[in-house]
């Protein structure tokens, strides 16, 4: 599927769910902001891995000052941001940092993000396992008669 068609599919999905239940996000709101403002809010929401449904939270806070033009601008910005967020590299970083995997990536572009997340989480597990092995080795050395001969001071009584 070419990128233009994929954008249309994702935008269609985003528009269909934007009126569903809201998700929490903290941003300072300018309820009567321009369409450019709302496009930027949508973009930043996506880059944080938040749901497109966040617009409902904004709408609840702002009331009737938010209409279809602001929602359309929000979705446009969100769509741009979600393509930047849902990448292998971003998934890898989140997995490596043991950050809960967001569910905001649309199915059409989720696969690479998920692969990256799983790989990052696997690398983290490997690093933690190595640290635990090293810690166990150090504890075993200390319990088994103290420090290794190679690290004892030349002035220690056993020399």
Secondary structure, 3 states (H helix, E strand, C coil): CCHHHHHHHHHHHHHHHCCCCCCCCCCCCCCCCCHHHHHHHHHHHHHCCCCCCHHHHHHHHHHHHCCHHHHHHHHHHHHHHHHHHCCHHHHHHHHHCCCCCCCCCCHHHHHHHHHHHHHHHHHHHHHHHHHHHHHHHHHHHHHCCCCCHHHCCCCCCCC
